[in-house]
């Protein structure tokens, strides 16, 4: 009898999986509290329940039928929203699927990928699964890209693709156009992950007409509050999008997710009013931290704050908050060992975070 483990691809025999945000049930069990008392500020989710119009849109759908593999309605609606032709748009099961598809399209085993940590862990995860060599170019102390080191690494390694989150997760800073141009001018495929675009209104999409090697990814998870349905999309050159449409799974966007996203676009004004509230709440939390000793934060253009604590580890702060039912995101690694990332919640949830910070100091 052949050993199944010997038949697996060696690099996938014992891989390191992506560590996402734990479900509320798991958090509650670990903290010894009721799941209803969990305050989830660990995944940058929208803290508000879906609009009733979105809930209504997914009721009574013909779920016995396959969805449209060509994504015609979705691409047309996104074309109106973004101002780009439908042929330059692809939708998928969250931004994560688009990241995976782009990695599959451009990276062969043994080839190089550039990563600029600290940043979203999905880029590193997809590189490992693709059996790519991951070249880390650390960000500067102010979390901006080290453009000189990044472009030199691209030229030295011949890397084909680079993912840059803007705002960056977990630091919250944006990718300036001049940095984007410097990267694009190397010829590498630059993928700007704009998952939090609606929170800042800043985009690299204005460079799409100049650079065929630019792709912009966005998501409905955060601004539209439908993270559980997994809807993301990308805008890029027709050449890249056409190839992504060819290699994606045939029915990659399920019928409920599509209907919810279409309803979100139809009622975007209501959703954006919630974004305004979350932005104001982030600024309120920032103003409190400004007055507290031993705590600082990285300026953020998104719906979260990376907080740093003098003399305390991120693990210790995480446990302090968890005992109150507040769950943040902690990190490993030297540069973030004294930091946690806290999503912006409802005003009541933020009141509880503020009180906890007062008690902590």
LUMKERO-506928 format. One record per residue (C-alpha): residue number from 1; z, x, y. Coordinates in steps of 0.25 Angstrom, whole numbers, plus 2048, in hexadecimal, padded with zeros to 3 digits. Last residue first. Example, Ala and Ser with C-alpha at 12.3 -4.5 7.8 and 13.67 -1.06 7.14 Angstrom:
BEGIN
REC   seq    pz    px    py
REC     2   81D   837   7FC
REC     1   81F   831   7EE
***
This chain:
BEGIN
REC   seq    pz    px    py
REC   361   87F   7F6   8D3
REC   360   87D   7ED   8C7
REC   359   883   7E1   8CC
REC   358   879   7E1   8D8
REC   357   86E   7E3   8CE
REC   356   873   7D7   8C6
REC   355   874   7CE   8D2
REC   354   865   7D1   8D6
REC   353   860   7CF   8C8
REC   352   868   7C1   8C7
REC   351   862   7BD   8D5
REC   350   854   7C2   8CF
REC   349   856   7B8   8C4
REC   348   859   7AD   8CE
REC   347   84D   7B0   8D7
REC   346   844   7B0   8CB
REC   345   841   7BE   8C5
REC   344   83B   7CB   8C9
REC   343   839   7D4   8BD
REC   342   843   7E0   8BC
REC   341   83F   7ED   8B8
REC   340   84A   7F7   8B4
REC   339   84C   806   8B8
REC   338   855   811   8B5
REC   337   84D   816   8A9
REC   336   840   814   8B1
REC   335   83B   822   8B3
REC   334   841   828   8A6
REC   333   83C   81E   89C
REC   332   840   811   897
REC   331   83F   804   89E
REC   330   847   7F7   8A1
REC   329   842   7EA   8A4
REC   328   84B   7DF   8AA
REC   327   853   7D4   8A3
REC   326   85E   7CC   8AA
REC   325   868   7C5   8A1
REC   324   874   7CA   8A8
REC   323   877   7D4   89D
REC   322   868   7D8   89E
REC   321   86A   7DD   8AC
REC   320   874   7E7   8A8
REC   319   86C   7EB   89C
REC   318   860   7EE   8A4
REC   317   868   7F6   8AE
REC   316   86D   7FE   8A3
REC   315   85F   800   89D
REC   314   859   804   8AA
REC   313   863   80F   8AC
REC   312   86D   80F   8B7
REC   311   870   81B   8C1
REC   310   867   816   8CC
REC   309   85F   809   8C7
REC   308   850   807   8C9
REC   307   84A   7F9   8CA
REC   306   83B   7F6   8C6
REC   305   839   7E9   8CD
REC   304   831   7DE   8C8
REC   303   827   7D3   8CD
REC   302   81C   7DD   8D2
REC   301   819   7E5   8DE
REC   300   826   7ED   8DC
REC   299   82D   7F8   8E4
REC   298   835   800   8DA
REC   297   844   7FC   8DA
REC   296   851   803   8DD
REC   295   85F   801   8D8
REC   294   86B   80A   8DB
REC   293   871   803   8E7
REC   292   86C   7F5   8EA
REC   291   866   7F1   8F7
REC   290   858   7F3   8F4
REC   289   85A   7EC   8E7
REC   288   85D   7DF   8EE
REC   287   850   7E0   8F6
REC   286   848   7E3   8E9
REC   285   84E   7D6   8E3
REC   284   849   7CE   8EF
REC   283   83C   7D5   8EF
REC   282   83A   7D1   8E0
REC   281   83E   7C3   8E3
REC   280   834   7C2   8EE
REC   279   829   7C7   8E5
REC   278   82E   7BC   8DA
REC   277   82D   7B1   8E4
REC   276   81F   7B5   8E9
REC   275   81B   7B6   8DA
REC   274   820   7A8   8D8
REC   273   817   7A3   8E4
REC   272   80B   7AA   8DC
REC   271   80D   7A1   8D0
REC   270   80C   795   8D9
REC   269   7FF   79B   8DF
REC   268   7FA   79F   8D2
REC   267   7F8   790   8CD
REC   266   7EA   791   8C8
REC   265   7EB   7A0   8C4
REC   264   7F8   79C   8BC
REC   263   7F1   790   8B5
REC   262   7E6   799   8B0
REC   261   7F0   7A3   8AB
REC   260   7F7   798   8A4
REC   259   7EA   793   89D
REC   258   7E6   7A1   899
REC   257   7F4   7A4   893
REC   256   7F4   796   88B
REC   255   7E6   799   886
REC   254   7E9   7A7   881
REC   253   7E2   7B3   887
REC   252   7DE   7BD   87D
REC   251   7D4   7B4   875
REC   250   7C9   7BE   871
REC   249   7D2   7CA   871
REC   248   7CD   7D4   87C
REC   247   7C3   7DE   878
REC   246   7B7   7D7   87F
REC   245   7BE   7D2   88B
REC   244   7C3   7E0   88E
REC   243   7B5   7E5   88D
REC   242   7B0   7DB   897
REC   241   7BC   7DE   8A0
REC   240   7B9   7ED   8A1
REC   239   7AB   7EB   8A4
REC   238   7AD   7DF   8AE
REC   237   7B6   7E8   8B6
REC   236   7C5   7E4   8B7
REC   235   7CF   7D9   8B8
REC   234   7D9   7D7   8AD
REC   233   7E1   7CB   8A8
REC   232   7EF   7C7   8A3
REC   231   7F5   7BB   89C
REC   230   801   7BC   892
REC   229   806   7AE   890
REC   228   815   7B2   891
REC   227   813   7B9   89E
REC   226   80F   7AC   8A5
REC   225   816   7AD   8B2
REC   224   80A   7AD   8BB
REC   223   80E   7BA   8C3
REC   222   813   7C2   8B7
REC   221   80B   7BE   8AA
REC   220   7FE   7BB   8B1
REC   219   7F9   7C9   8B0
REC   218   7F0   7D3   8B7
REC   217   7E7   7DF   8B3
REC   216   7DE   7E6   8BC
REC   215   7D3   7EF   8B6
REC   214   7CC   7FB   8BD
REC   213   7C1   804   8B7
REC   212   7B6   7FC   8BE
REC   211   7BB   801   8CB
REC   210   7B7   7FC   8D9
REC   209   7B6   7ED   8D7
REC   208   7C3   7EE   8D0
REC   207   7CA   7F5   8DB
REC   206   7D0   7E8   8E2
REC   205   7D6   7E5   8D5
REC   204   7E1   7EF   8D7
REC   203   7EB   7E4   8DB
REC   202   7F6   7E1   8E4
REC   201   7FB   7D2   8E5
REC   200   809   7D7   8E2
REC   199   810   7CD   8D9
REC   198   802   7C7   8D5
REC   197   7FE   7D5   8CF
REC   196   809   7D6   8C6
REC   195   801   7D9   8B9
REC   194   7F8   7E2   8C2
REC   193   7F5   7EC   8B7
REC   192   7EA   7F5   8BD
REC   191   7E1   7FB   8B2
REC   190   7DA   807   8B6
REC   189   7CF   80C   8AD
REC   188   7CD   81A   8B0
REC   187   7C2   81F   8B8
REC   186   7CA   829   8C0
REC   185   7C7   821   8CD
REC   184   7CF   816   8C7
REC   183   7DC   81E   8C8
REC   182   7DA   822   8D6
REC   181   7D5   814   8DA
REC   180   7E2   80E   8D4
REC   179   7EB   818   8DB
REC   178   7E3   814   8E9
REC   177   7E5   805   8E5
REC   176   7F4   806   8E4
REC   175   7FA   802   8D7
REC   174   807   7FA   8DA
REC   173   815   7FC   8D7
REC   172   81F   7F3   8CF
REC   171   826   7FE   8C7
REC   170   826   7F7   8B9
REC   169   81B   7F4   8B8
REC   168   811   7F9   8C3
REC   167   80C   7EF   8CD
REC   166   801   7F3   8CA
REC   165   801   7F8   8BB
REC   164   7F8   803   8B8
REC   163   7F0   804   8AB
REC   162   7E7   811   8A9
REC   161   7DB   812   8A1
REC   160   7D1   81C   89C
REC   159   7D9   829   89B
REC   158   7D0   835   89C
REC   157   7DD   83E   89A
REC   156   7DC   847   8A6
REC   155   7D5   83E   8AF
REC   154   7DE   833   8AD
REC   153   7EA   83C   8AE
REC   152   7E5   842   8BB
REC   151   7E4   834   8C1
REC   150   7F2   830   8BD
REC   149   7F8   83D   8C2
REC   148   7F2   83C   8CF
REC   147   7F5   82D   8D0
REC   146   804   82E   8CD
REC   145   805   81F   8CD
REC   144   810   819   8D6
REC   143   81E   817   8CF
REC   142   825   81D   8DB
REC   141   829   829   8D2
REC   140   81B   82B   8CE
REC   139   815   824   8C2
REC   138   814   82C   8B5
REC   137   806   82F   8AF
REC   136   808   82C   8A0
REC   135   7FC   82F   897
REC   134   7FB   826   88B
REC   133   7F2   82B   880
REC   132   7EC   81E   87A
REC   131   7EF   818   86C
REC   130   7EA   80B   871
REC   129   7F8   805   86D
REC   128   7FF   811   875
REC   127   7F6   80E   882
REC   126   7F9   7FF   881
REC   125   808   802   881
REC   124   807   80C   88D
REC   123   7FF   801   895
REC   122   809   7F6   891
REC   121   815   7FE   896
REC   120   813   7FA   8A5
REC   119   816   806   8AE
REC   118   81F   812   8B0
REC   117   816   818   8AD
REC   116   807   81B   8B0
REC   115   7FF   81B   8A3
REC   114   7F2   822   8A1
REC   113   7EA   81F   894
REC   112   7E4   82A   88B
REC   111   7DB   829   87F
REC   110   7E0   82B   871
REC   109   7DD   81E   86C
REC   108   7D2   817   875
REC   107   7D5   811   882
REC   106   7CC   809   88B
REC   105   7CA   7FB   885
REC   104   7D7   7FB   87C
REC   103   7DF   7FF   889
REC   102   7D8   7F4   891
REC   101   7DB   7E9   886
REC   100   7EA   7ED   885
REC    99   7EB   7EC   894
REC    98   7E4   7DF   895
REC    97   7ED   7DA   889
REC    96   7FA   7DE   891
REC    95   7F5   7D7   89E
REC    94   7F8   7CA   896
REC    93   7F0   7C4   88B
REC    92   7E3   7C5   892
REC    91   7D9   7C3   89D
REC    90   7CD   7CA   8A1
REC    89   7C6   7CB   8AF
REC    88   7BA   7D2   8B4
REC    87   7B0   7C8   8AF
REC    86   7B8   7BD   8B5
REC    85   7B4   7C3   8C3
REC    84   7BF   7C8   8CC
REC    83   7C6   7C0   8D7
REC    82   7D4   7C1   8D0
REC    81   7D8   7B3   8CF
REC    80   7CA   7AD   8CE
REC    79   7C6   7B7   8C4
REC    78   7D3   7B4   8BD
REC    77   7CF   7A5   8BC
REC    76   7C1   7A9   8B6
REC    75   7C7   7B3   8AC
REC    74   7D1   7A9   8A7
REC    73   7C7   79E   8A6
REC    72   7BD   7A7   89E
REC    71   7C7   7AE   895
REC    70   7BB   7B2   88C
REC    69   7C4   7B0   87F
REC    68   7C7   7A2   884
REC    67   7D3   79D   87D
REC    66   7D3   798   86E
REC    65   7D6   78A   86B
REC    64   7E2   783   865
REC    63   7EA   786   871
REC    62   7E2   77B   879
REC    61   7EC   77B   884
REC    60   7F6   770   886
REC    59   800   777   88F
REC    58   7FB   784   895
REC    57   7F7   780   8A2
REC    56   804   777   8A4
REC    55   80D   784   8A3
REC    54   804   78B   8AD
REC    53   805   77F   8B7
REC    52   814   77E   8B5
REC    51   815   78D   8BA
REC    50   81B   796   8B0
REC    49   82A   799   8B1
REC    48   82E   7A3   8BB
REC    47   834   7B1   8B8
REC    46   826   7B8   8B9
REC    45   827   7C3   8AE
REC    44   82A   7D1   8B2
REC    43   82E   7D4   8A4
REC    42   83D   7D8   8A5
REC    41   843   7CD   8AF
REC    40   846   7C3   8A5
REC    39   853   7BC   8A8
REC    38   859   7B8   89B
REC    37   863   7AD   89C
REC    36   85A   7A3   894
REC    35   85A   7AD   888
REC    34   869   7AC   887
REC    33   871   7B9   888
REC    32   875   7C4   87E
REC    31   86D   7CF   886
REC    30   865   7D3   87A
REC    29   863   7C4   875
REC    28   85F   7C0   883
REC    27   855   7CB   885
REC    26   84E   7C8   877
REC    25   84D   7B9   87B
REC    24   847   7BD   888
REC    23   83C   7C4   882
REC    22   83C   7D4   884
REC    21   833   7DA   88F
REC    20   828   7E3   889
REC    19   829   7F0   881
REC    18   81C   7F4   87C
REC    17   81C   7F9   86E
REC    16   81E   808   86A
REC    15   815   80A   85E
REC    14   819   80E   850
REC    13   80C   80C   848
REC    12   803   80A   854
REC    11   800   818   856
REC    10   7FD   81B   848
REC     9   7F3   80F   846
REC     8   7F9   807   83B
REC     7   7F4   809   82C
REC     6   800   813   829
REC     5   80A   808   82D
REC     4   803   7FE   824
REC     3   807   807   818
REC     2   7FC   806   80D
REC     1   800   800   800
***
